[in-house]
Amino acid sequence: MNTNAAQNELPEEIDALKSIVIEQRARIEALTLFIAKLRRMQFGRSSERITQEIEQLELALDELQTETAISDRAAARETKEEKAPRGRKPLPDHLPREQIVHSPGTGECNCPDCGGQMKHLSDDVSEMLDYVPGRFRVIRHVRPKFACSRCDHIAQASAPSRPIARGLPGAGLLAHVLVSKYADHLPLYRQSEIYAREGVDLERSTLADWVAGGFALLDPLVDVLRRYVLATGKLHADDTPVPVLDPGRGKTKTGRLWTYVRDDRPAGSIDAPAVLFRYAPDRAGERPKQHLKGFAGILQADAYSGFNSIYAGGKVKEAACWAHARRGFYDVHQATQSPIAAEALARIRKLYDIEADIRGKPPDERKAQRELRAVPILNELRQWLHEMLARTSKKSGLAIALSYVLTRWGAFTRYCEDGRIEIDNNAAERALRTVALGRKNYLFCGSDAGGERAAAIYSLVGTAKLNGLDPEAYLRYVIERIAEHPINRLEELLPWCVPLEPALDSRLAA
């Protein structure tokens, strides 16, 4: 009797063991995926691309090219046949030229052999590229006083306005400090050290006061920019953490920088692109709701739950990001080499190939092409995702990636219904790159007020770049004029309205 009971219990124990094994395998896969992500964050690549990634090799390439140049010169010295480099690109025409003429030591007109008259044949010209550090200058504003000899009336011109009341910096220097900090990611203490090498003693506290004064000067223009960004029918949104000093606790807390991008150029629009940053001390859902008050249209964003209250009203519709969907499959593929994840990546790539063909086309044409070419691929993809999910352990990373797409299918396919919508939210992610770079250099914001200042300057700098302007030249232009500019015409100082030539660096508007 005991033997029969044991035999009856055996199948139940086997089923329980199978369930434990399946659960453990899913747990192992999840941990493997998590460890792979951490390793890539600390040591590996930050991009998701499997091929055609060259940015991560630039530093190594610099070192390799330097070592190669050293070896080449050493070999040339040994053979005494150092040759001029081949294939060198000509130096840009816009650079100023300083010409130095090297005449023969015996004079220009007399032959060193017979003393006869010499005539000019030709010139051998070679160019070198040199660098002259930026220089400070002092602008002296002189206001002569005149007195009338008859009535003792004294006449004198009014004192010119300064960017900061009774402040030392001119418009060019203030613009340089702001751009160095928020575009070139140089903390103020490093700027102070650089200026000291030029013989100009500027304490970090002084520079901090200038940044605060620049923010106060430019903040009304940022508000005009905010209204422009929100006055559209489609926005890209995203956020990123920023450490903020928390003196009461003796360490940092985590604030958030939100970005909202208006850029319809991929849909053939001629409206100027713009980006708005907003700071918040936390990631509560009420933050984006406050930022987007009054906005109605399409919001392209990730699956952050804080946006749900915005979508609930019906005025704002969600458009999901296929780059986020792809990222889940990419992480699984990198960790486990899953063939299902590889197949998902290949299918998503077909959708992006279509987008490459129609980028810059009008919305109607984009919609028609998507209905013709993308919708059939999406229908097949949805069926395939359901089939793969049924064959996959529910707790695995692959199942999470599959479910992420299926549960938001309507938002993922909305871009096929409206030619203005993009396939992903990369416009917002590109805008946040400058924050990520700056975060590595200055480590943290000094306070919540510092986060708000950063958001304001990031907005102007980022918008200038989107419009192809040198951000320093743009801020210099604005700072020179904004104090005297009519408050009801500040839109004339937005980047696409100022009479500045596009920057020579074409990557600014990319």
C-alpha positions, 0 to 999 in steps of 0.5 A: 500500500505504501508502494502504490502511494509512492508511485502515485505521488511520483508523477506529481513530484516530477511535474513539480520538479519540471516547474522548478527547473523551468522557473530556474532557467527563466531566472538564469536567463533573466540574470544573464541578461541583466549582467550583460546589460551592466557589463555593456553599461560599464565596459561595453558599447552604449549603442544598440547597433550591431554593425557600422559603429565607429564612434566607439573606436575613435579614441583607439583610432587616435592612439593608433594613428599617433603610434603609426605616425611616430613609427613612420617618422622613425623609419624615415629617419633611419632611411633618410628619405622622409617623404611628404605625406600624400592625399592631404586634404587642402586647408579650408579657404575661410581660415585667415592666412598669414604669409611669411616670405623667405627671401634668399640670404644674398638679396632678392635681385643680385645673383650670389655667383656673378652679382647680376640682376635676377628676375622672379620665376615662381614661388614654392608655397607650403602651408602649415596649420597653426592655432592661436588661443582665444584672447581676452580683450578689454572694452573701454566705454568712454563718455566725455562730458561737455559743459556749456560756457553760457548756462553751465549745462552738462551733456553726456551720453547715457551709459550703455547697458551691460548684460549683467547690471554692473557686471564685468562680462561683455556679451561675448565672454558671457556667451562663451562661459555659458556655451563652454559649460552647457555645450562643451561640458566644461565645469566652471572650475575648469574654465577658471583654470583655463582663464588663469593660464591667460593671466585672467583671474576669475574665481568659480564663484564669479563665473557661477554668478555670471551663469545665474545672471545670464539665466535671468537675462535669457529666461523670457526668451526661453518662455517664448521658445516654450510657447513655440514648441508646444504650438504644434500637433506632434512632439517627441518627449523623453527624460533622463536623470541628473544628480543634484546636490542635496546639502541636508543629506550630505549627498546627491539626489536624483532630479530629472531633465525632460526634453520636448522636441518639435521637429517635423523636417522628416515629414517635409515640414519647413517649420523651424525645429526647436527643443525645450528642456524642463527640470523637475526634482522627481519623475512624478507623472504630474511633471510632464502633465504640467509641462504639456499643459495646453498641448494637443496632438501626437506625443511620441514617447516611451512607455513611461506610465506617467504619460498615461494621465495625459493620454486619458483625456483624449486630447493627446494620442500616444505614438510608441517608439520602435527603437525602444521595442528593438532595444529589448530584442537587442539586449536579449540577442547580445546576452543569449544569441537567441535566434528569435531575438535575431529574427525580430531584429531583422523584421524591425529592420525592414520597417526602418528601411522603408522609413529611410526611403520616405524621409523628407517626403510629405505626410500624405506620401509617407502615409501611402507608402507605409500603408502599401509597404509597412502594414503587411510587414506589421500584420505578419510581425504581430502574428509571429510575435503571438506565436513566439510568445506562446513558445517562450517562458513567461518570465524570460527576457525574451517574453518581456520584449515580445509582450512589450510590443504586443500590449502596445500594438495600437501605439506602435502602429499609429505611425502608419495612420498619420504621415507626420508621425515618426517610427521612433522617438530618436529626436528626443533621445538625440536631444538628451545626448548633450545632457549625458555628456555633461553629466559625466563632466560636471557630476551633479547640479548644485541645486534645483535652481541649478537644474532649472538654469541648465534646462533653460540654457540647454533649450537655447543651445539645443535649438540653435544647433537644430537650426544649424547655428553656432550656439556661441555666436547665437547667444552673443547676438542675443545677449547683446540685444535682449536687454533693450529689445521690446518684450512683446517682440522677443520672438525676433530673437529666436534662432531662425529669426536672427541674421546669422550665417549657418555654422560651418560645422554641418553636424549641428543641424543633423 
